[in-house]
Amino acid sequence: MDNKQEQIARIIAVDKRLRKQIADLYYMIKESDNPSEFIPLLAEHVNIMVEMIEDVRKPR
C-alpha cells in the first residue's frame, strides 16, 4: 500500500472511532437527567468542526 492509501486508511479508521464516540456521547447526554444542559458542550464541538472546515478550505 502506498503512502497516500495508508494515509486514507488511517483517516478512515480514526473517523470510524470518532463517529462511535460521538454516538456514545449523544446517547449518554440523551439519557442524562437534563440533556439540555449539555447544549453548550455540543455547540463547542460544532464550533471546533466549523473551524477545522474553514482551515482545510484555505489554500495551501
C-alpha positions in Angstrom: 0.0 0.0 0.0 1.4 3.4 -0.9 1.7 6.3 1.4 -1.5 8.0 0.2 -3.5 4.8 0.6 -2.1 4.3 4.1 -2.9 7.9 5.0 -6.5 7.5 3.7 -6.9 4.2 5.6 -5.7 5.8 8.9 -8.1 8.8 8.4 -11.0 6.4 7.8 -10.1 4.3 10.9 -9.9 7.4 13.1 -13.2 8.7 11.6 -14.9 5.4 12.5 -13.7 5.6 16.1 -14.7 9.2 16.3 -18.2 8.5 15.0 -18.7 5.8 17.6 -17.5 8.1 20.3 -19.8 10.9 19.2 -22.8 8.4 19.1 -21.8 7.2 22.7 -21.7 10.8 23.9 -25.1 11.6 22.3 -26.8 8.6 24.0 -25.2 9.5 27.3 -26.5 13.0 27.0 -29.9 11.9 26.0 -30.1 9.5 28.9 -29.0 12.2 31.4 -31.4 13.9 33.8 -31.2 17.2 31.9 -29.9 16.8 28.4 -30.4 20.5 27.5 -27.6 21.4 30.0 -25.2 19.8 27.6 -26.1 22.0 24.6 -23.1 24.3 25.2 -20.8 21.2 25.1 -22.3 20.1 21.8 -22.1 23.6 20.4 -18.5 23.7 21.3 -17.9 20.5 19.3 -19.7 22.0 16.3 -17.6 25.2 16.6 -14.4 23.1 16.5 -15.6 21.3 13.4 -16.5 24.6 11.7 -13.1 26.0 12.4 -11.5 22.8 11.1 -13.5 23.0 7.8 -12.6 26.7 7.4 -8.9 25.8 7.9 -9.0 23.0 5.4 -10.7 25.2 2.8 -7.8 27.7 3.0 -5.5 27.4 0.0 -2.1 25.9 0.8 
